[in-house]
């Protein structure tokens, strides 16, 4: 995740929770592109049908959202 972010011109300041797993958190060294900020805000809003479940909803709409995620290519081992 860090290498891919840096390859895309997004210098990473620090990382926490989850790395080197498929998911994790990172802090960028400069402000993120507005589309990335919007995506994070949408994620934090969580499920629009079951708002009490926030981001942990396992409803069809949430699975459909997850299916649209474009995953970074991983180098072959």
Residue pairs with C-beta under 8 A, 6 or more apart in sequence:
1 15
1 19
1 20
1 24
1 26
1 72
2 12
2 15
2 19
2 26
4 72
5 11
5 12
5 26
5 28
6 12
10 28
10 30
10 32
11 28
11 29
11 30
12 26
12 27
12 28
12 29
13 26
13 27
13 28
13 29
14 26
14 27
15 24
15 25
15 26
15 27
16 24
16 25
16 26
17 24
17 25
18 24
18 25
19 25
19 26
32 40
43 55
44 55
46 53
46 54
46 55
46 56
46 57
47 53
47 54
47 55
47 57
47 59
47 61
47 62
48 61
49 57
49 59
49 61
50 57
50 59
53 59
